[in-house]
Amino acid sequence: MSDKSQDRNRSVQHPGMIPVVPAVKQNYAARSVLRKLVQGEAPPTAPMSIVERLAGSPYANPMIQVGGVDASARKTIDFALHLAETMFRYGAGALEVETSIIAVTAALGLRNIEVDITNQSVIINYAKKDATPITLLRVVRSWTNNYAGLALVHELVTDIVSGGVGRDESYRRLDVILRSPRPFPRWMVTLAEAGFAGIVVAVIGGAAFGALVALLSSLLVGLLARTLGKWRVPDFFITGASSFVVTAIALACSLLNVPLTPATVVAGGILLLLPSGRLVSAVQDAINGFPVTAAGRFLSAFLTFGAIVSGIAGALVCGSLFGSGDLNVTQPLSGGLPLWIALPLVLLASVAIGIAEQTKIKLLLPTGLIGLMGYCVLLVATAAGLGDRFAPAVAAVAVGMAARFVALRMGAPQLVVAVPSVIFLLVGLSIFRAMFVMTITPAASVEGAVGLFNALIIIMAVAAGVVLGDNLARPLTRGQGSNEKRRNRRR
């Protein structure tokens, strides 16, 4: 009889005895339980399929185009880098660029890729197993306002992901987008920016003549900035010179006893100089997992604030030589117009921002309406006692949700509608006031530091609200404006 049979008989003959389990099985069971407790269901270093990053985006479930993939991998990566560079130049966020790269390369047959995005560079690495890896880098050295071009790129990516456009045709369409003229000429953009400044001064409590002065000073600043740009002057000095001119005009009007409030004229004149959209984009990038890009945009934004403060300080020093009084540009601003007049002006101001950002013509009215809706939500939330910090966040959530509905339905990314719609929340003025107090009045540096902290909280609340609204609207917009919808149309 074998040893196993004897052990079995012993267990039967002596039922009161506890059978002995081999030590090897005890060790294996213990190790298995310990491994599950430490590692979880999947090893922490297990690679994640990069295509999973498309979940929740308009490019989910791309249609793969097969045939000659490895032979044309270099051309596909070149196209993806060219696409990413164009999107960054036109103002896209890091998450939008990353999802577009992943969707395009996956649709064109390259799945073994890694994407690394920083503030001004994009790296794509293609490393298929048992093949020579390919790593390419593209640096973005210039930026421009062209939301219409960004919307066209969004449509191109959607068509590629849906399987209707090959790589050669994609190259041709991207070149057409790059060569296409912008929707609005420069003179119209300049007038729109000037009109926005005048409307802001009227809404925040300035007199009619103050709004006119802000409009004219903004026109002058636009011409000055364009001239300095042709001379290759850095943006820091262009911004400083622009804020100097706005403040000098306000001080001159004050010396001439012109019936206006100089502080409101300065606030309206510098509002377009404030990097409000850049700050919102920086916080969005940080929330979406791009800390390097966010840090670069934060640094650029704070340099812009420094340039504005420097220009105003220079104008105040020059004004004191001519006997001008103190100009308090940090005083709180409050609307002086009734709502039935202020609300249409807010709508016009949001449309003007869309023109300045070169938005598609068909998106101007929806952008204006969403901006007006956000402003109304801000007024209601403030009247309900939500406070200066929480009220802008609630308005930003509403703007983020509405912007995703409208943008995807009209074939554009969400930020094309969201960014112009949140500028009238005046998120940039609070951080400007704090930096002005810290720089110009050293005795109140503690007050400025507290104001800067509060301003950063408001900026983060607005940016987080836009991102939250976008995410809340995703389940409700699944398939809307995406490749799934277009694929079904062709069937």
C-alpha positions in Angstrom: 0.0 0.0 0.0 1.3 3.5 -0.9 2.0 6.3 1.6 -1.0 8.3 0.3 -3.4 5.3 0.9 -2.0 4.9 4.4 -2.6 8.5 5.2 -6.1 8.3 3.9 -6.9 5.2 6.0 -5.6 6.9 9.1 -7.9 9.8 8.6 -10.8 7.5 8.2 -10.0 5.2 11.1 -9.4 8.2 13.5 -12.0 10.8 12.7 -11.2 12.8 15.7 -7.7 13.5 14.5 -6.9 16.6 12.5 -5.4 15.7 9.2 -1.9 17.1 8.6 -1.7 19.5 5.6 1.7 19.5 3.9 3.8 22.5 4.8 4.3 23.3 1.1 0.6 24.0 0.6 0.5 26.2 3.7 3.4 28.3 2.4 1.8 28.6 -1.1 -1.5 29.7 0.3 0.1 32.3 2.6 2.2 33.7 -0.2 -0.8 33.9 -2.5 -2.8 35.9 0.1 0.1 38.1 0.9 0.7 38.8 -2.7 -2.9 39.9 -3.3 -2.8 42.2 -0.3 0.4 43.9 -1.3 0.0 44.0 -5.1 -3.8 44.2 -5.6 -5.5 42.7 -8.6 -2.8 43.9 -11.1 0.9 44.5 -10.6 1.6 48.2 -10.1 4.2 48.3 -12.9 2.0 46.5 -15.5 1.8 48.6 -18.7 -1.5 50.2 -19.5 -2.7 50.3 -23.1 -2.4 53.9 -24.2 -5.5 53.6 -26.2 -7.4 53.5 -22.9 -6.6 57.2 -22.5 -9.3 57.8 -25.1 -12.1 56.7 -22.8 -14.5 59.5 -22.3 -13.1 61.6 -25.1 -14.8 62.2 -28.5 -12.3 59.8 -30.1 -13.1 56.6 -28.1 -13.2 53.3 -30.1 -11.1 54.4 -33.1 -11.5 52.4 -36.3 -8.1 50.9 -37.1 -6.8 51.2 -40.7 -4.6 48.2 -41.4 -2.1 47.6 -44.2 1.5 48.6 -44.5 1.8 49.9 -40.9 5.4 49.3 -40.1 6.6 50.5 -43.5 4.9 53.9 -43.0 5.4 54.3 -39.3 7.8 57.2 -39.7 5.3 59.1 -41.9 2.5 58.5 -39.5 4.5 59.8 -36.5 5.6 62.8 -38.6 2.0 63.6 -39.3 1.0 63.2 -35.6 3.7 65.6 -34.6 2.7 68.1 -37.2 -0.9 67.8 -36.0 0.2 68.3 -32.3 2.3 71.3 -33.2 -0.7 72.9 -35.0 -3.0 72.3 -32.1 -0.6 73.8 -29.5 0.0 76.9 -31.7 -3.8 77.4 -32.0 -4.3 77.2 -28.2 -5.3 73.6 -27.4 -4.8 72.1 -24.0 -2.3 69.3 -23.3 -5.1 66.7 -22.8 -6.7 67.6 -26.1 -3.3 67.3 -27.9 -2.5 63.9 -26.2 -5.9 62.3 -27.0 -5.7 63.5 -30.6 -2.2 62.0 -31.0 -3.2 58.7 -29.5 -6.4 58.6 -31.6 -4.7 59.4 -34.9 -1.8 57.0 -34.4 -4.1 54.2 -33.3 -6.5 54.8 -36.2 -3.5 54.6 -38.6 -2.3 51.4 -37.1 0.3 52.4 -34.5 -0.6 51.1 -31.1 2.8 50.7 -29.5 3.5 54.3 -28.9 4.2 56.6 -25.9 3.5 60.3 -25.8 5.3 62.9 -23.7 4.1 66.5 -23.7 5.7 69.5 -22.0 5.0 73.2 -22.1 6.4 73.6 -25.7 7.5 70.2 -26.9 5.9 66.9 -28.0 7.8 63.5 -28.0 6.4 60.4 -29.6 8.1 57.1 -29.2 7.2 54.1 -31.3 8.7 50.8 -30.0 7.1 47.7 -31.5 8.4 44.4 -30.1 11.4 43.0 -32.0 11.6 46.2 -34.1 13.8 49.2 -34.1 12.2 52.0 -32.0 11.5 55.4 -33.5 11.6 58.5 -31.3 10.7 62.0 -32.7 10.6 65.4 -31.0 8.8 68.6 -32.1 9.2 72.0 -30.4 6.5 74.6 -30.6 8.1 78.1 -30.7 5.1 80.3 -31.6 1.5 80.8 -30.6 -1.4 82.5 -32.2 -5.2 83.0 -31.6 -7.0 80.8 -34.1 -9.9 78.8 -32.5 -11.4 78.4 -35.9 -8.4 76.5 -37.1 -8.5 74.4 -33.9 -12.1 73.5 -34.6 -11.1 72.4 -38.1 -8.3 70.2 -36.7 -10.8 68.7 -34.3 -13.0 67.8 -37.3 -10.0 66.3 -39.1 -9.1 64.1 -36.2 -12.7 63.0 -35.9 -12.8 62.0 -39.5 -9.4 60.1 -39.2 -10.7 58.2 -36.2 -13.9 57.3 -37.9 -11.9 55.6 -40.6 -13.0 57.9 -43.5 -9.6 59.7 -44.1 -6.2 58.1 -44.8 -2.8 59.5 -44.0 -2.2 61.1 -47.3 -5.5 62.8 -47.4 -5.0 63.9 -43.8 -1.7 65.6 -44.8 -3.5 67.5 -47.5 -6.3 68.6 -45.3 -3.9 69.8 -42.5 -2.0 71.8 -45.0 -5.2 73.4 -46.2 -6.1 74.3 -42.6 -2.7 75.9 -42.1 -3.0 78.0 -45.3 -6.7 79.0 -44.7 -7.2 82.6 -43.8 -8.6 83.4 -40.4 -12.4 84.2 -40.1 -11.9 87.9 -39.2 -9.4 90.5 -40.5 -7.0 92.2 -38.2 -9.0 95.5 -38.1 -12.1 93.7 -37.0 -10.2 91.9 -34.2 -8.8 95.3 -33.1 -12.3 96.8 -33.0 -13.6 93.8 -31.1 -10.9 94.1 -28.5 -11.6 97.9 -28.1 -15.4 97.2 -27.9 -14.8 94.6 -25.2 -12.8 97.2 -23.2 -15.5 99.8 -23.5 -18.3 97.4 -22.6 -16.3 96.2 -19.5 -15.9 99.7 -18.3 -19.6 100.4 -18.7 -20.6 97.2 -16.9 -18.3 97.5 -13.9 -19.5 101.0 -13.1 -17.7 103.4 -15.4 -19.4 106.4 -17.0 -20.3 106.6 -20.7 -17.4 108.9 -21.3 -15.1 106.5 -19.4 -16.2 103.6 -21.7 -15.4 105.8 -24.7 -11.9 106.6 -23.4 -11.3 102.9 -22.7 -12.4 102.0 -26.2 -10.1 104.6 -27.8 -7.1 103.7 -25.5 -7.6 100.0 -26.4 -7.5 100.9 -30.1 -4.2 102.8 -29.5 -2.8 99.9 -27.5 -3.7 97.5 -30.3 -1.8 99.5 -32.9 1.2 99.8 -30.5 1.3 96.1 -29.8 1.1 95.3 -33.5 4.0 97.7 -34.3 6.2 96.4 -31.5 5.4 92.8 -32.6 6.7 93.6 -36.1 9.9 94.8 -34.5 10.3 91.5 -32.8 10.0 93.0 -29.3 9.5 90.3 -26.6 5.9 90.0 -25.3 6.9 91.0 -21.8 7.8 94.5 -23.0 4.9 94.8 -25.3 2.5 94.0 -22.4 4.3 96.5 -20.2 4.2 99.3 -22.8 0.5 98.6 -23.4 -0.4 98.9 -19.7 1.7 102.0 -19.5 -0.2 103.7 -22.3 -3.6 102.7 -20.8 -2.7 104.1 -17.3 -1.1 107.3 -18.8 -4.3 108.0 -20.7 -6.4 107.5 -17.6 -4.1 109.8 -15.6 -4.1 112.5 -18.3 -7.9 112.5 -18.3 -7.9 112.8 -14.5 -5.5 115.8 -14.8 -7.8 117.4 -17.3 -10.8 116.9 -15.0 -12.6 114.6 -17.5 -15.7 113.1 -15.9 -14.6 109.5 -15.5 -13.2 107.1 -13.0 -9.5 106.4 -13.9 -9.4 103.1 -12.0 -12.3 101.7 -14.1 -10.6 102.8 -17.3 -7.4 101.1 -16.4 -9.3 97.9 -15.4 -11.1 97.8 -18.7 -8.0 98.5 -20.7 -5.9 95.8 -19.1 -8.5 93.1 -19.0 -7.6 91.7 -22.4 -3.9 91.9 -21.4 -4.6 89.7 -18.3 -3.7 86.0 -19.0 -7.0 84.7 -17.6 -7.4 82.0 -20.3 -3.8 80.9 -19.8 -4.3 80.6 -16.1 -7.4 78.5 -16.6 -5.6 76.3 -19.1 -2.7 75.9 -16.7 -5.0 74.7 -13.9 -6.8 72.4 -16.3 -3.4 70.8 -17.4 -2.5 70.3 -13.8 -5.8 68.6 -13.0 -5.6 66.4 -16.1 -2.1 65.2 -15.2 0.3 67.5 -17.0 2.3 69.2 -14.3 5.2 70.3 -16.4 3.0 72.0 -19.0 1.0 73.6 -16.2 4.1 74.9 -14.5 5.3 76.5 -17.8 2.0 78.2 -18.3 1.9 79.4 -14.7 5.3 81.0 -15.1 4.3 82.6 -18.4 1.1 84.0 -16.8 2.9 85.5 -13.8 5.5 87.1 -16.1 2.6 88.7 -17.9 1.2 90.0 -14.6 4.6 91.4 -13.7 4.7 93.2 -17.1 1.3 94.8 -16.5 2.2 95.9 -13.0 5.5 97.3 -14.2 3.8 99.3 -16.9 1.2 100.8 -14.5 3.9 101.6 -11.9 5.9 103.4 -14.6 2.9 105.4 -15.6 2.2 106.3 -12.0 5.7 107.6 -11.5 5.6 109.7 -14.6 2.1 111.0 -13.6 3.4 112.1 -10.2 6.0 114.3 -11.9 3.1 116.2 -13.5 1.2 116.5 -10.2 -1.4 113.7 -10.7 -3.0 112.3 -7.6 -2.9 108.7 -6.4 -4.6 106.2 -8.6 -6.1 103.3 -6.7 -6.5 100.5 -9.2 -7.2 97.9 -6.5 -10.6 99.3 -5.5 -13.5 96.8 -5.8 -15.6 97.2 -8.9 -19.3 97.0 -8.9 -21.7 97.2 -11.8 -23.5 100.5 -12.2 -26.0 99.6 -15.0 -29.4 98.0 -14.6 -29.6 94.4 -15.6 -31.7 95.0 -18.7 -28.8 97.0 -20.1 -25.9 95.1 -18.6 -27.0 91.6 -19.8 -27.1 92.5 -23.6 -23.7 94.2 -23.1 -22.3 91.0 -21.6 -23.6 89.1 -24.6 -21.8 91.5 -26.9 -18.6 91.4 -24.9 -18.5 87.6 -25.1 -19.1 87.7 -28.8 -16.2 90.3 -29.1 -13.9 87.9 -27.2 -14.9 85.2 -29.7 -13.9 87.5 -32.6 -10.6 88.3 -30.8 -9.9 84.6 -30.5 -10.7 84.0 -34.1 -13.6 81.6 -33.4 -15.8 80.2 -36.2 -18.5 82.5 -37.2 -21.2 79.9 -36.5 -19.9 79.6 -32.9 -20.0 83.3 -32.1 -23.6 83.5 -31.0 -23.5 80.2 -29.0 -20.4 81.4 -27.2 -22.0 84.8 -26.4 -25.1 83.0 -25.0 -23.0 80.7 -22.9 -21.0 83.6 -21.6 -24.2 85.4 -20.7 -25.6 82.3 -19.0 -22.4 82.0 -16.9 -22.6 85.7 -15.9 -26.3 85.2 -14.9 -25.3 82.1 -12.8 -22.6 84.2 -11.2 -25.1 86.9 -10.2 -27.6 84.4 -8.9 -24.9 82.5 -6.9 -23.5 85.7 -5.4 -27.0 86.9 -4.5 -27.6 83.5 -2.8 -24.7 84.2 -0.5 -22.3 81.6 -1.9 -19.4 84.0 -1.6 -16.7 85.4 -3.9 -14.9 82.1 -4.1 -17.7 79.6 -4.6 -19.9 81.6 -6.9 -17.4 81.8 -9.8 -16.8 78.0 -9.4 -20.6 77.3 -9.8 -20.8 79.6 -12.8 -17.7 77.8 -14.3 -19.4 74.4 -13.9 -22.4 75.6 -15.8 -20.2 77.1 -18.5 -18.2 73.9 -18.8 -21.3 71.7 -19.2 -23.0 74.0 -21.7 -19.8 74.4 -23.6 -19.3 70.7 -24.1 -22.9 70.3 -25.3 -22.6 73.1 -27.8 -19.1 72.5 -29.0 -19.4 68.8 -29.7 -22.7 69.3 -31.5 -21.1 71.9 -33.7 -17.9 70.0 -34.3 -15.4 71.8 -32.1 -13.5 71.1 -28.9 -15.0 72.2 -25.6 -12.3 74.8 -24.8 -13.1 76.8 -28.0 -16.4 77.8 -26.4 -15.5 77.5 -22.7 -12.5 79.8 -22.5 -14.1 82.9 -24.1 -17.2 82.3 -22.0 -15.3 82.5 -18.6 -13.3 85.6 -19.3 -16.2 87.9 -18.2 -16.1 86.2 -14.8 -13.1 88.6 -14.2 -10.9 86.0 -12.7 -7.8 87.9 -13.7 -8.5 91.1 -11.9 -8.3 89.7 -8.4 -4.8 88.3 -8.9 -3.7 91.5 -10.6 -4.8 93.6 -7.6 -2.9 91.4 -5.3 0.3 91.6 -7.3 -0.1 95.4 -7.6 -0.4 95.7 -3.8 2.6 93.6 -3.2 4.8 95.5 -5.7 3.7 99.1 -5.4 2.8 99.3 -1.7 5.5 97.3 0.2 3.9 98.3 3.5 0.8 96.3 2.6 2.8 93.2 1.5 1.0 90.9 3.9 -2.4 92.1 2.6 -1.1 91.5 -0.9 0.1 88.0 -0.1 -3.3 87.1 1.4 -5.0 88.6 -1.7 -2.8 86.6 -3.9 -3.7 83.4 -2.1 -7.4 84.2 -2.4 -7.0 85.0 -6.1 -5.2 81.8 -6.8 -8.1 79.9 -5.0 -10.6 81.7 -7.2 -8.6 80.9 -10.4 -8.3 77.2 -9.4 -12.0 77.1 -8.5 -13.0 78.5 -12.0 -10.6 76.2 -13.9 -11.7 73.2 -11.8 -15.3 74.1 -12.4 -14.8 74.2 -16.2 -13.1 70.7 -16.0 -15.8 69.4 -13.7 -18.6 70.6 -16.0 -16.9 69.0 -18.9 -16.7 65.7 -17.1 -20.3 65.9 -15.8 -21.5 66.4 -19.3 -19.6 63.5 -20.8 -22.2 60.7 -20.0 -24.9 63.0 -21.5 -22.9 63.7 -24.7 -21.6 60.2 -25.4 -21.5 59.7 -29.2 -22.4 63.3 -29.8 -20.0 64.8 -32.3 -17.8 61.8 -32.0 -16.5 59.2 -34.5 -19.2 56.8 -33.4 -21.9 59.2 -34.7 -20.2 59.9 -38.0 -19.5 56.2 -38.5 -23.2 55.4 -38.2 -24.0 58.1 -40.7 -21.9 56.5 -43.4 -23.6 53.1 -42.8 
